[in-house]
Amino acid sequence: MRTPERPPPTGLETRLAAMIKACGPISVDAFMAHALYDPQAGYYATRLPLGPRGDFITSPEISQIFGELIGLWVAQSWLDLGSPAPFQLIELGPGRGTLMADMLRVCQRVPGFMAALQLHLVETNPGLREAQQTALGSHPARWHQSLDDVPPGAGFILANEFLDCLPIRQYICAEQGWHEKLVGVDAEGRLTFGLGPLLPKPPPCAQPDDGIGAVREEAPGLAGLVDLLSRRLHTGCGRALLIDYGDRRGQPGDSFQALYRHQKVHPLDHVGEADLTAHVDFKALISLAKASGLATSGPVTQREFLQSLGIEARRDALIRANPHCESELTHSVERLIGEAHMGGLFHVVALESPLNTAHGPPIGL
């Protein structure tokens, strides 16, 4: 339900409303693309979204242990694949660089790792690039606009809370059949949701047992991203580690949400100022990866993944060394692995190059 009082329209909402009046309603994924990536006013193009002063906090910002364990996973994967040299470590959407800085603090203890490392960060936001450079300190890195710009070769790709910002299309099952959910303009000139015409056949994401009122979502860009990952992993040995929140059972539902200053708001309010996300369809992700020739491990919950890597033992070691931080460490680890927190909602998947010679799945999966 909408609240009676809507915030004033942003400049981007006013622009989109004018475009819709002139050309007609747009799909939800088109709205997300404008709201997130508009060069002048899009959320990711203009803001520093992470941290207490931003709109959300990711796992690396909650505790250093998260990054340390991801570093352990990468280092062990590098050893599993015969310590290739040189190799690339690529992060998609590195935030403020916290995850990578924590990872490298662990990885530099592995003989030969840092000498073989070529670090690549895929980031479009100039402000975040500066924050990443500060976090990395003396560690040399190269920045890229897209994964396609990174040179081919052996390596490891990390994407933590990256897939959830892929724009989605939404479909609703009504009495007569399926309709696409669209964004239009109401009588007051504000953006509003509505339904498009009856579709001639159900969308590909629909299931035979979907009843009236069922909502199905698909991310058109997911296939393209998996194709990029596949082409890279076919050029040399390596793995991709994908961590995000979403559904691994293929259940229907409306997962489209907006966060503004750490509070959930209506997705059509604060346009360009709020973070827009949707649950990742892990079932579709794995199907696409396998169709492209990649082996997959997972999904497992973030709780299962981090526990298998020793998060509780690391927490206890830090508490012994810093008794005054016991409450903070206990609370932060609970946020990462608690079933009611990120531990149950977030899932982890690894994609494997067909050129790998390792036996068995990567650790944690």
QUIPELIN-V71269 format. One record per residue. RES is the residue in three letters. D_FIRST is the distance of its C-alpha to the first C-alpha in whole Angstrom. Layout:
RES&D_FIRST  RES&D_FIRST
This chain:
MET&0  ARG&4  THR&6  PRO&9  GLU&12  ARG&12  PRO&15  PRO&18  PRO&18  THR&21  GLY&24  LEU&23  GLU&20  THR&22  ARG&24  LEU&22  ALA&21  ALA&24  MET&25  ILE&23  LYS&24  ALA&27  CYS&27  GLY&24  PRO&21  ILE&21  SER&20  VAL&18  ASP&21  ALA&23  PHE&20  MET&20  ALA&24  HIS&24  ALA&21  LEU&23  TYR&27  ASP&27  PRO&31  GLN&30  ALA&27  GLY&25  TYR&24  TYR&27  ALA&29  THR&29  ARG&28  LEU&29  PRO&26  LEU&28  GLY&29  PRO&28  ARG&27  GLY&25  ASP&22  PHE&23  ILE&26  THR&28  SER&30  PRO&33  GLU&32  ILE&32  SER&35  GLN&38  ILE&39  PHE&36  GLY&38  GLU&42  LEU&41  ILE&40  GLY&43  LEU&45  TRP&43  VAL&44  ALA&48  GLN&48  SER&47  TRP&50  LEU&52  ASP&51  LEU&52  GLY&55  SER&54  PRO&54  ALA&55  PRO&54  PHE&50  GLN&47  LEU&44  ILE&41  GLU&38  LEU&35  GLY&32  PRO&34  GLY&32  ARG&34  GLY&37  THR&37  LEU&37  MET&40  ALA&42  ASP&41  MET&42  LEU&45  ARG&47  VAL&47  CYS&48  GLN&51  ARG&53  VAL&53  PRO&57  GLY&57  PHE&53  MET&52  ALA&56  ALA&54  LEU&51  GLN&49  LEU&46  HIS&43  LEU&40  VAL&37  GLU&35  THR&34  ASN&33  PRO&36  GLY&35  LEU&34  ARG&38  GLU&39  ALA&38  GLN&39  GLN&42  THR&43  ALA&41  LEU&44  GLY&47  SER&50  HIS&49  PRO&49  ALA&46  ARG&45  TRP&42  HIS&41  GLN&38  SER&37  LEU&39  ASP&41  ASP&43  VAL&44  PRO&48  PRO&48  GLY&50  ALA&49  GLY&47  PHE&43  ILE&40  LEU&37  ALA&33  ASN&31  GLU&27  PHE&28  LEU&27  ASP&23  CYS&23  LEU&25  PRO&22  ILE&21  ARG&20  GLN&18  TYR&19  ILE&17  CYS&19  ALA&19  GLU&22  GLN&24  GLY&24  TRP&22  HIS&20  GLU&20  LYS&16  LEU&17  VAL&16  GLY&17  VAL&17  ASP&15  ALA&18  GLU&17  GLY&19  ARG&15  LEU&14  THR&12  PHE&12  GLY&14  LEU&16  GLY&20  PRO&23  LEU&24  LEU&26  PRO&29  LYS&29  PRO&27  PRO&26  PRO&28  CYS&26  ALA&25  GLN&27  PRO&29  ASP&27  ASP&23  GLY&22  ILE&19  GLY&16  ALA&17  VAL&16  ARG&19  GLU&20  GLU&23  ALA&25  PRO&27  GLY&29  LEU&30  ALA&33  GLY&34  LEU&34  VAL&35  ASP&38  LEU&39  LEU&39  SER&41  ARG&44  ARG&44  LEU&45  HIS&47  THR&49  GLY&50  CYS&49  GLY&46  ARG&43  ALA&39  LEU&37  LEU&33  ILE&31  ASP&27  TYR&24  GLY&23  ASP&24  ARG&28  ARG&27  GLY&25  GLN&23  PRO&20  GLY&16  ASP&14  SER&15  PHE&14  GLN&13  ALA&14  LEU&16  TYR&17  ARG&20  HIS&19  GLN&16  LYS&13  VAL&11  HIS&9  PRO&12  LEU&12  ASP&13  HIS&16  VAL&18  GLY&21  GLU&21  ALA&18  ASP&19  LEU&18  THR&19  ALA&18  HIS&20  VAL&24  ASP&25  PHE&29  LYS&30  ALA&30  LEU&31  ILE&34  SER&35  LEU&35  ALA&37  LYS&40  ALA&40  SER&41  GLY&44  LEU&42  ALA&43  THR&40  SER&39  GLY&36  PRO&33  VAL&34  THR&31  GLN&32  ARG&33  GLU&36  PHE&36  LEU&37  GLN&39  SER&41  LEU&42  GLY&43  ILE&40  GLU&41  ALA&44  ARG&44  ARG&42  ASP&44  ALA&47  LEU&45  ILE&45  ARG&48  ALA&49  ASN&47  PRO&46  HIS&45  CYS&42  GLU&41  SER&38  GLU&36  LEU&38  THR&37  HIS&33  SER&33  VAL&34  GLU&32  ARG&29  LEU&31  ILE&31  GLY&29  GLU&28  ALA&25  HIS&25  MET&26  GLY&29  GLY&27  LEU&24  PHE&27  HIS&29  VAL&33  VAL&35  ALA&38  LEU&39  GLU&43  SER&46  PRO&48  LEU&51  ASN&50  THR&53  ALA&52  HIS&52  GLY&49  PRO&45  PRO&44  ILE&44  GLY&41  LEU&40
